Amino acid sequence: MIIRPGVKIIASSRPLARGCSGLKLDKRIRWASSPARQWSTPLAKTIAEAIATTGPISIAAYMRQCLTSPDGGYYTSQTQGKDQFGQKGDFITSPEISQIFGELLGIWLVTEWMSQGRVSHGVEVIEVGPGRGTLMDDMLRTLSNFKPLAASIESVYLVEASPALRDTQKQLLCGDVPLEEIDIGFRSTSKYSRVPVTWCEDIRFVPNDSSKTPFIFAHEFFDALPIHAFQSVAPNSTETSQFLTTPTGPLPLTKPASQSKTPQWRELVVTPTPSASNITTTTSPSTPKSQPDFQLSLAKASTPPSLLFPTLSQRYKALLPTPGSVVEISPESHSYAADFARRIGGSSAKASSNCTSSTMVKTRPSGAALILDYGPADTIPTNTLRGIRSHQHVSPLTDPGLVDISADVDFMALAEAALAASPAVEVHGPVEQGGWLQSMGIRERADIICKGLGEDEGGKKRVRGAIQRLVERGGGAMGKLYKVLAIVPERDGRRPVGFGGGVE
């Protein structure tokens, strides 16, 4: 049994190794395809054909196709008719371990609502990447016990790209209430307080009204967003670049690039692995089962992402002078964090000039965002791309569409993006999940549940065992490696609950 995503917890509560086991960087760029080659999945063949036409693709493009392609993507297609979640699937998430996890997120929302003046209307609850809907179900059940808050909730929004998962979420949250298609997605009605529940494929489709108070939750969402990876390379006095590598193929330069006297960023790109069918003219056996369909190669020339993304933060710039340094950057993650911040605090014209959205002024910043995921607290992720299938650590470059792919979250990058997007928010954390859950009262809630179980010692053992899995800090346990980060309205440094603050 493994807990999704990258830091996987098996039945003994010991984690699988971090990073990408067996993933090797191949500096040869070879992408010729052959009709004789047999690919592991139809999606692998589609990706290989695209590479044969346009050249190597970024890790971000590869992840996007593998996870959300309408033709065989991991989350957008029901692979082999099975659920991705649970013991019979590929991974288990924290809300599936214990109902208390979702209950405490609901309690955190209550404390923020109270600290912001207990608004009586206009509250929105938004979750991105809601999985089966278990987390939102536990949260809404908890919120229904706080009548004034429950009455103030006008809408629930779920950002979900998978039709199959949307159907699962709808059944859990709304039961037999019909699902209707609307201009921004689909809508039904929650079994809790009859609140409208709306599904959108992207956060951009969720209405952004400055008069609303949005509470946004992202649990194990950012780890699945596409990343780019770059490596600092030393100057090469013998090589002069004649081309710029782009997604549509090499672009000839009018004037060859002059030799750099300092290190430069080169992008790690995805290419098919070489096989006998790639390098000979005779028919040969298909790629061995143990060989991934694809490999990582180092681009020989600059790509547009390598010229832009590593320049966006001083954290990346500081590593450029050291050849061999590798950084992973997720621009899509930065965009989501910025969107959260603007919904909570509004944005100034200066902040909006750095993003695609228009200026949104909020006379009174309100709401909050809570991000729970795994990754380092204050360093840049490096070589963390990984795959999981059937509770086993596998190469992310094999069986596209059948393997869950993820990477560590750069929490400091999320914080930077949020603060740059809105002058009226502040960021707290990241803090370790174990400490956060205990400060929120996870053990006290477990005691109450156990008391209600009476003489059921087996039930009590399961409750306490689940809690221990969520908070344990030893080795590579979840309580230490998973982190929690909050984006809240600027409040002169007064900390939210769970981050050193108290209920106001």
N, C-alpha and C positions, 0 to 999 in steps of 0.2 A: 504494500500500500504506500503510495507516494503522494506527497502534497505538492500541488502545482504552485509556481512553476520552477525556476532554475534551482533553488535550494530545495531539493526533493527529500522528503522525510519518509523513510521506510518503516516497516512495522517495529523495528527495534529502536525507533526514534533517532537513528543515525543518518546523517545526510549523505547523498551522493556527492562526489567531488564537484567543486565549482568549476566554471569555465567550460570549455568545449573539448571534451575528451576525444582524442584521436583526430582532431581537426588540424591539419597541417597547411601551412602557407606554401604554395607552389609558385615560384617566380616565373614559370613558363606560362605564357598566355597562348592557349591552344583551344580553339573552339569549333573546328571543322566537324560537321556531322555526317553521318553515313546512314543510308537506309537500312543497313544490316544491323545496326545497333538496336537492342531492345531496352527500352527505358522502364524503370520500376513502376511508374504510374503514367496515365495519359497527361497529367499536368507536367511531369518531368519532360516529356517529349515536346510539349508546347513551349516550355521555357527554353529547352535546348534549340529548338527551331528559331526562336526569337534571337537567341545569342548568335546563331549561325548567320543571321541576316544583318544584325546591327552591331555585333560585338559584345564583349563582356558587359554584365549588368552589375549595378551596385547591390550590396547586401540588402539595402532597404527595398529595392525593387523585387528582389528574390523573396524576402519575407512577406511583402504585400501580396504577391501572387500565391505563395504557399498557404497563407492564412485566410485570405478573403477573396480569392478569385471566384467568380460565379461559376466557373467550370472546374470544380474539384478542389476548392480551397478548404482548409481544415475546419474553419468555423462556419463557412457559408454552405457547405455540403455535408450531408450526413454520410460520413465515411463508413462503408460496409454496414450500414444500418444500425450502428451502435452509438451510444451516448459517449461524449468525450469525458464526462465527469463520472466519478464514483469508482468503486472497486472493479467494475467490469469495463471501465473506460481507461483513460490514460493518466488521470490525476484526480486528486481530491483537494478542494479549497477549504480555507478556514471556516467559512459559514457552514460547510457540510460536517465539520468536526463537532461543533457545538452550537446550539441555538443562542448561547450566551454571547457569542461574538457579535452577531447582528443586534442583539438587544442592547449591548453597550454602545454600539454606534448610534442607535436610536436615542439612548440617554445622552450621549454627547451632543446630539442635535438639540435636545431639550435644554441643556445647559447654555448653549449658545443663544437659543431663542430667548431664554430668560435674561441673559446678560445684555441683550440688545433691545430690551424694553418690552418684550412679550407682545409683538405686533399681532393685531387681531385679524388680519387678512393679507392676502398676497403672498403667502408662503408657498414655495415650490420645492419639491424634493426631486433631485436629479441624480441618476446613477449612470455611469458610463461603463460598458462591459459588464452587464448584470448576470452573466452566466445562466444558471437555471432559474434565477429569481429568488433564491433562498435568502440571500442577504436582505433584499428589499422586503420580502415577506416578514422576516423577523423584525425589521425596523418598523414597518407599518403596524404590526401587531402591538409592538411596544408603544408607539406614539398614540395609538387609539386609547391608551389608558390615561393620557393627559388631555382631557377634554378641551380646554381652551386652545391648546396648540393644535389638536386634531381639527377643530373647527376653523382654524386659520389656514389650513392647507388647501390650496385651490387646485393644484395639479401635481401629478407625478409624471416625470419624463424618464424614459429608459432609452439610452443610446445603444442600439444593437443592430449589427449588420447582418446577422444570421436569421433567415426566416424560420429555420427549425428551432433555434433557441428562443426566438420571439414567441412561437407557439407554446413552448414549454413554460415560459414566464407568464404568458397570458392565462394558461390553465391554472397555475398556482396562485396568481394574484387576483384573478377575476372570475375564475370558475367558468360557468356556462354563459356568462354575459357575452353577447355577440361582439365580435371584433369588426369594426368598420374602417374602411380606408378613407383617409382625409388627405388634404393637400400636402402636409408635411410628413405623412407616414400612416400610422394606424392608431386607433383609439378604442378603448374599452372602459370599464368602470371597476374600480377596486372593490373587493368584498369588505374592505375596511372603510367605513364612513362614506362609502359611495363616491369616492374621489375619482375624477377622470385620470386614466393612465394612458399616456401617449408614447408610442414607439417611433423613434427617428433613427435613420441610418448614420447620422453624423451630428455632432454637437452644434454645427452651424445651422441645422434645421430647427433647433430648439429656440423658440421665441426669446428674444433678449429685450425685456421690458425693464426700464430703469426704476419703475415703481414697485417691482417685485422683490421678494427676499428669497434668493435661491440658496438651498443647502445641497451641496454637490459632493458625491461620494465616488471614489475610484479605488476599487479593491482589486488588486492583481490585474490591472488594466494597462498600465504604462509599460510593463515588462514585455508585452506583446506588440508594442508599436515599433515600426521599422527603424533600424539604425543604419548609419553609415559608419565605416571604420577607416581610419587613416593612419599611415605610418610615416614618421619623419625619416627621410633618406638624405644621406650625405651628398654633396655636390659631385657630379661626374664630369670630369674635365674632357672626356673623350666622346661624350654624347651631346648632340644638339637636337632639340625637339623640333620637328617639322609639322607636327599635328597636335591638335587638342582633342582628347577623347571625349565624345559626347554620347548620350543615349541613342542617337540615330547614326552613329558611326564616326570615324575619324574626320575631323574638320581641318583642312589644310590651312596653315597660317600664311598670310600674305608675306610676312617677314619672319623667318625662323626665330624662335625664342633664343635670346642670348643666354649664355651659360650663367647660371646662378653661382655665386660664391658662398652661399649659405645653404643650410639644409632646406628642403622643401617637403610639403606634404604630398604623399601619393595615396590614392584610394585603394583599399582592398576590394577586389571585384570578384564576381562569381563566374566561373567557366566550367564547361563539362570536363570530367576527368578523362584523361586519355585512355584508350583501350585499343586492342588490336584492330578493331573495326574503324578506328579513327586514323590509324597511321599506315595501314596497308590497303591494297586494292582488292584483296581477296576476301571472301566471306569468312567470318570467324565467329566463334561463340559470343554470346552476349556478355555484358559486363558481369563479373562475378557478384554473387549476392552480397558479399561482404564489402564490396567497393561502392562508395557513395556515387551518386549520379554526377555530383558537382564538386568543385574544389575552389579554394580561395587563391587568387593570384594578385600580385602587386602590379597595378597599372604602370605602364612604362612612361606615361606622360600625364600631365595634369588633367583633371576632369573639372567641370564646373563646380561640383560640390567640394572638391579639394581646395579650390581657390577661394571658396566662400565660408563654409561652415567652421573650419578651424580658426578663422579670424574673428569670430563673433564673441569670443570670451578670452580674457587674459589667462584663464586657467589652461586653455589649449595653447595659447601663444607661448607660455612659459616652457612648454615641453618641446617646442619645435627645434631649439638648438641642440637637442640630444638625439642624434640619429638612432633609429630603432624604437623610439617611443611610439606607442600605439594609443589612439583615443577612439572611443565609440561615442557618436553624437546622434541624437534622435530629434531632428527638427520638428517632427510631428508632435512629439511629447512637449516640446517647448511651446508649440502653438496651442495645445490643450491647456497647459498651465496658464498661459497668457489669457486665454478665453475665460477660464475660471476667475482670474483676478479681475478682469473687466466687468464680469457680471456682478461681482461682489462690490467692487470699489468704483466702477466707472473708469473712464480713461480720459486723459488730457489729450490735446492736439499733438503734443510732443510725443506722448506714448503711442498714439495711433499712427504716427508717421512711420513707426517701425513695424507695423503690422498691416494686414489687409482689411481689417474691420474699420468701420467709421467710428468717430468719436461718440462716446456715450457718457453723458453727464448724469451722475446720481447725486441728488441734493443730500441724501443721507445714505452713505454706504451701509450695506446690510447683507446678511447671509454668511456663508462660510463654505470652505471646501476641505475635505479630509481625504488624504491620499495614503493608502496602505499598500506596500509592495516590498520587494526585496532589492537590496543593492547596498553599496558602501555609503556611509554617512557623509563623508566629505572628500572623497577622492573620485577620479574619473574612471569609469568602468573600462577594463581592458581585456580583450579576448574572452568575453563572457557569452558569446553566442552558443546556444545549446538546444538540444532536441530531446523530447520525451515521447515514448510510445509504449503503451501497455505497462506503465509504471517502470520502464527501463530507460536508462540514459543511452541515447543513440545519437548518431551524427545528425545535425540539422540539415545536412546537404544530401540526404538520401530520402527516398519515398516521399517526394513533395506532395502535400495535401493529406498525408496520413500521419504526419508527425507534428506535434505541438512545438513551435519554435519560440524562444524567448531570450532575453538578455537582461543583465542587471540594469536597474534604474539609476540614473544620475540625479540624485535628489538636489544637489547643489545647483545643477542646471535648471531644474524646475523652479527652484526658489528665485534664481536670477531672472528667469522669464516672467514670473509672476510680478516681481517688484518692478521690472522695467515696463510692464504693461499698464500698471495702475499706480498712481501716487498715493492712493487712499487705502492700500492694504499693507499688511505686514505678514511675515511668514514665521512660523514656529516649528522647530524640529529641523531635521528628522530626529526622532527618539526611537529607541528600541521597542518593538511591539510588546515584549514581555512586561517591561516596566509600565508602558502605557495602559495595557489591559489591567494590570494590578492596581494602578492608580484610579482606574475607572470602577473598581470594585468587582473584578471577575471572581475572586475567591468568595467574597461575601454572597454574591448571587448564586454561586455553586452550593454554598451551605444552605441557602433557602430551598433550592431545588432538592437537595439531598434530604432535608428535613421532611419534605412532602412525600418522599419515597418510602417513609416508614421503615419497615423491616427488609426492604429490598436491598440487600447488601451488594448484589451484583450490579444493580442499577446505579448505586452510589459509586461503586468502583469505576464504572464507565464514565460517569460525569467527571469525577476527579481526574481520571486518566486523560480525558479530552482536554481539560483545563491545563494539565501539566504539559501536554504537547504544544499548546499555544504559547505558553509563557516560559518554557524551559530555555535557559541561556547556555548550558554547557555545550562544548564542542561547536557543531554547526547547527544547533537547534533553532527552531522558528523564532523563539522569543528574542534571540539576539540578532539574527540575520534579517528578519523582516523589520521594516521601519515604518514610522507614522509621521506625516508632515501635514500641517494645517495652514491654510490661507484664510485670514480673517480681516475684518475692517480694522483700519489703523486705530489703536486704542492706547497710545502712549506707553507701549511696552507691557501693559497688563496681560498676563498669560492666560490662555484658555485652560479649561479643565483638561487634565491629562498631560499638560505641558508645564506643570508647576503652579497653575492657578486654581482658584476655587470657584464655587457657585456664587454668583452675585445676586 
